[in-house]
Amino acid sequence: MQKETIGNATLYCGDALDVMRELTPGFNGLITDPPYSSGGLYTSQRQAPPGSKYCHNPALYTTFSGDNRDAHSWAFWSVLWLGQAVRLVEPGGYVMLFTDWRQLPATTDILQAGGVIWRGIIPWDKTLSSRAPHTGYFRHQCEYVAWGSVGPLPKCSHGGPWPGLVTQRVIPSEKWHMTGKPVPLMDALIKPLKEPHVLDPFMGSASTAIPVLRRGGRFTGIELHQKTFDDACRRLELEVGKTEQ
């Protein structure tokens, strides 16, 4: 297990289940984009490499694992890691899990099985610039955030209610990861957290950390793959360097 501290961010390279056993409770937000294990109607399509399922030019990005589980093993694994993560979130803390349309029903079940009170779904509209299907389809231009709270959710003292839909196109030149989420999207999701202290067990290139650090919050992220972990460290070093100038 490798650990790096960059500003108010603490990053771990390792398996999330192993790392989270060593962490101390106290987070007020669990925001993460786990592997979806999605991608098609047939087994051959679901078992395709992530690059062929989720992006136009996979050669630009490091691939990742954990995306080829069948429905039962994916759900079982998801409840395992979510149970570990939820114990680290303080009462009244927020939980937000990204998912796609295929896995949305299972994700809402997993959220509740992990001990979270399910509060709703936030569609992320990627706009008409999203990857186009053939002409007989409606566009799959949305991904979704299934969200809830650990126990009762107190009224927010600093604002809200916030929009239940986030519209943000993906700009490929700004991505550091194959399935990286836009920073403005993540900024919209952390608004309910007055003093963000966020855990991301599948941080990828640490898109979630950027708005957290810009708001003076604290971030703990975990990434399994060394190359992606190194990219996240470099990205946050650049971000912290900007604020210190």
Phi and psi in degrees as a GROMACS rama.xvg file:
@    title "Ramachandran Plot"
@    xaxis  label "Phi"
@    yaxis  label "Psi"
@TYPE xy
-106.591  140.751  GLN-2
-130.072  132.739  LYS-3
-131.122  138.067  GLU-4
-112.857  123.46  THR-5
-131.08  106.238  ILE-6
59.6395  -127.691  GLY-7
-92.3935  15.2791  ASN-8
-108.107  136.359  ALA-9
-118.768  120.826  THR-10
-116.614  137.854  LEU-11
-121.394  138.552  TYR-12
-106.011  110.791  CYS-13
170.199  -178.335  GLY-14
-76.8415  131.517  ASP-15
-57.6908  -38.5097  ALA-16
-63.6095  -36.7003  LEU-17
-73.5874  -45.8897  ASP-18
-65.2978  -43.6858  VAL-19
-64.8606  -23.8023  MET-20
-64.5148  -22.3903  ARG-21
-97.2689  -4.5228  GLU-22
-88.0758  157.185  LEU-23
-100.492  136.529  THR-24
-60.1126  159.461  PRO-25
140.126  1.53644  GLY-26
-76.3114  147.467  PHE-27
-107.853  2.65025  ASN-28
-151.176  132.377  GLY-29
-114.985  108.204  LEU-30
-128.51  118.659  ILE-31
-154.357  158.987  THR-32
-124.722  79.333  ASP-33
-73.1109  163.097  PRO-34
-55.5321  133.457  PRO-35
-82.7092  -24.9939  TYR-36
50.1344  47.1808  SER-37
-117.571  -163.085  SER-38
118.951  0.132746  GLY-39
172.463  166.771  GLY-40
-77.8714  -32.0775  LEU-41
-108.134  158.903  TYR-42
-57.157  -42.8024  THR-43
-60.654  -35.2208  SER-44
-72.9606  -40.7872  GLN-45
-67.9895  -28.9147  ARG-46
-89.8158  4.4991  GLN-47
-67.0715  154.782  ALA-48
-58.196  147.059  PRO-49
-53.5147  -36.3201  PRO-50
-60.2919  -37.2847  GLY-51
-76.9661  -17.5498  SER-52
-91.7618  -33.0762  LYS-53
-119.54  -3.51162  TYR-54
-152.576  162.845  CYS-55
-78.0051  -35.9012  HIS-56
-131.061  80.8756  ASN-57
-64.7053  -19.4516  PRO-58
-64.9437  -17.7456  ALA-59
-77.8297  -16.919  LEU-60
-128.241  155.863  TYR-61
-73.5143  135.396  THR-62
-77.7553  176.565  THR-63
-144.112  163.226  PHE-64
-106.738  177.409  SER-65
83.2964  11.3885  GLY-66
-106.918  10.1732  ASP-67
-123.104  23.8866  ASN-68
-75.2345  151.534  ARG-69
-75.4406  172.726  ASP-70
-59.5471  -41.3869  ALA-71
-70.5228  -46.6424  HIS-72
-69.2537  -34.0992  SER-73
-63.3738  -45.1916  TRP-74
-64.2557  -42.1768  ALA-75
-63.2432  -46.8647  PHE-76
-61.2745  -40.7152  TRP-77
-63.6638  -41.3435  SER-78
-65.671  -35.3933  VAL-79
-61.7915  -53.1825  LEU-80
-70.2429  -34.7733  TRP-81
-67.2229  -37.747  LEU-82
-60.909  -40.1872  GLY-83
-65.0604  -40.3413  GLN-84
-71.5195  -40.68  ALA-85
-63.6727  -32.8133  VAL-86
-64.9284  -16.6259  ARG-87
-91.3749  -7.71035  LEU-88
-97.8998  131.428  VAL-89
-71.8133  157.348  GLU-90
-55.3433  136.374  PRO-91
85.2435  -1.31132  GLY-92
-75.5961  158.1  GLY-93
-94.1596  145.85  TYR-94
-127.163  127.474  VAL-95
-135.496  121.63  MET-96
-119.853  124.992  LEU-97
-75.3928  148.084  PHE-98
-158.629  168.602  THR-99
-107.372  -177.762  ASP-100
-67.0671  -32.1952  TRP-101
-68.2721  -38.7391  ARG-102
-97.8649  2.55151  GLN-103
-58.9978  -47.1666  LEU-104
-59.8839  -42.981  PRO-105
-67.0965  -36.1494  ALA-106
-64.9455  -38.9391  THR-107
-67.4234  -32.8257  THR-108
-67.9477  -44.1302  ASP-109
-62.039  -41.2437  ILE-110
-54.8917  -45.464  LEU-111
-75.0997  -37.2064  GLN-112
-64.4959  -26.7533  ALA-113
-81.1637  -0.689839  GLY-114
98.1548  17.0116  GLY-115
-103.376  142.705  VAL-116
-83.465  115.557  ILE-117
-72.5223  126.381  TRP-118
-111.625  -19.6691  ARG-119
161.146  -172.72  GLY-120
-131.174  132.955  ILE-121
-110.186  110.489  ILE-122
-71.298  138.908  PRO-123
-105.996  109.197  TRP-124
-85.8443  112.313  ASP-125
-85.0943  3.36037  LYS-126
71.3151  179.948  THR-127
-70.64  -3.89108  LEU-128
-79.4731  -3.37311  SER-129
-67.3467  163.699  SER-130
-57.718  127.529  ARG-131
-89.4707  136.235  ALA-132
-83.8054  -174.074  PRO-133
-75.541  172.661  HIS-134
-67.194  -15.5794  THR-135
-83.074  -4.33353  GLY-136
-102.939  153.521  TYR-137
-76.5028  147.863  PHE-138
-65.4014  141.18  ARG-139
-90.2742  68.9806  HIS-140
-95.584  5.05018  GLN-141
-119.725  140.912  CYS-142
-109.99  176.708  GLU-143
-137.438  150.726  TYR-144
-116.88  110.716  VAL-145
-83.4834  124.24  ALA-146
-130.748  157.781  TRP-147
-167.168  -164.251  GLY-148
-138.122  158.457  SER-149
-89.2235  100.267  VAL-150
77.1892  -165.74  GLY-151
-58.329  148.671  PRO-152
-109.822  106.651  LEU-153
-66.9404  160.975  PRO-154
-64.7025  144.813  LYS-155
-78.849  138.096  CYS-156
-91.1286  -5.77206  SER-157
-125.901  14.5072  HIS-158
146.761  -168.615  GLY-159
90.4919  171.349  GLY-160
-69.0569  151.063  PRO-161
-95.0636  158.992  TRP-162
-55.0927  140.369  PRO-163
-89.1228  11.6931  GLY-164
-145.656  134.245  LEU-165
-116.737  123.667  VAL-166
-105.076  117.182  THR-167
-156.524  115.398  GLN-168
-75.1344  155.479  ARG-169
-87.5505  127.909  VAL-170
-106.397  104.342  ILE-171
-54.1111  -36.5174  PRO-172
-67.2138  -15.8532  SER-173
-97.8942  -1.88795  GLU-174
-82.4355  139.395  LYS-175
-108.034  -5.24535  TRP-176
-146.047  151.276  HIS-177
-53.0861  -42.811  MET-178
-115.157  28.1214  THR-179
-62.9441  139.906  GLY-180
-92.4054  144.679  LYS-181
-62.722  141.701  PRO-182
-60.0764  -41.4114  VAL-183
-60.265  -32.6758  PRO-184
-63.6099  -46.8086  LEU-185
-66.7994  -33.7884  MET-186
-62.1584  -38.8032  ASP-187
-65.3442  -35.6034  ALA-188
-75.4187  -25.815  LEU-189
-89.0856  0.423217  ILE-190
-58.3158  -34.5685  LYS-191
-66.295  -14.6802  PRO-192
-90.9816  108.041  LEU-193
-64.7037  -45.8731  LYS-194
-125.162  86.673  GLU-195
-61.2897  130.223  PRO-196
-133.565  93.471  HIS-197
-110.009  136.889  VAL-198
-107.805  131.101  LEU-199
-131.107  99.5251  ASP-200
-71.2809  -12.3737  PRO-201
-133.497  66.15  PHE-202
-73.7348  -18.2521  MET-203
55.8623  -124.348  GLY-204
-91.4612  13.5508  SER-205
70.9513  37.1162  ALA-206
-59.2234  -36.4468  SER-207
-65.8255  -31.8344  THR-208
-67.3976  -31.0975  ALA-209
-59.2486  -56.0526  ILE-210
-67.8031  -29.1194  PRO-211
-62.202  -47.883  VAL-212
-66.8901  -36.5737  LEU-213
-64.8442  -25.4127  ARG-214
-94.4812  9.47378  ARG-215
78.3212  16.5211  GLY-216
-87.8501  -175.584  GLY-217
-117.863  147.164  ARG-218
-137.834  136.353  PHE-219
-125.554  122.909  THR-220
-127.065  150.352  GLY-221
-128.062  135.283  ILE-222
-141.018  133.51  GLU-223
-78.145  -37.4971  LEU-224
-93.6757  130.676  HIS-225
-60.8855  -45.9572  GLN-226
-62.1129  -43.4783  LYS-227
-66.4013  -39.65  THR-228
-59.2385  -45.5062  PHE-229
-61.642  -40.0462  ASP-230
-63.146  -42.1254  ASP-231
-62.2515  -43.0766  ALA-232
-60.5655  -45.5757  CYS-233
-63.2363  -40.7647  ARG-234
-62.4305  -44.1846  ARG-235
-73.1355  -31.4255  LEU-236
-61.6222  -40.8144  GLU-237
-65.4103  -41.987  LEU-238
-65.326  -46.0222  GLU-239
-65.9697  -35.7608  VAL-240
-62.1114  -36.1213  GLY-241
-64.3798  -42.9352  LYS-242
-72.2203  -23.2528  THR-243
-87.5681  -10.7467  GLU-244
